[in-house]
Amino acid sequence: MKTPAQTNKDRINLRLERSVKTLLERAASLEGKTVSKFVLHSALDQAKKTVHEHEALTLNAENSKTFFNALAATINFNSKLTDALEEHSQRVVSK
């Protein structure tokens, strides 16, 4: 059971057509949920899927090998980058 400090306070309000509301109510009823819980769970599932699709990287075997080889390759700094790194180390004090 939630304590008063754990009560949900954030809200999202939706404006929708009567037919959409009726459909959501019907679907929620079929799953034995309130409309709020049905909409929340449905939106949350879709949000997780969307975030995963944008943050996950899926590679086939060839692309995976190419990516790994690029990460494992020796890095050769040009003179400008070497100078910039040296200047950074002189200017920035790390704790």
Protein Blocks (a to p, Z undefined) as FASTA:
>chain_A
ZZfklpcfbdcdddddfklmmmmmmmmmmnopafklmmmmmmmmmmmmmmmmmmpccddf
klmmmmmmmmmpccdddfklmmmmmmmmmmpccZZ
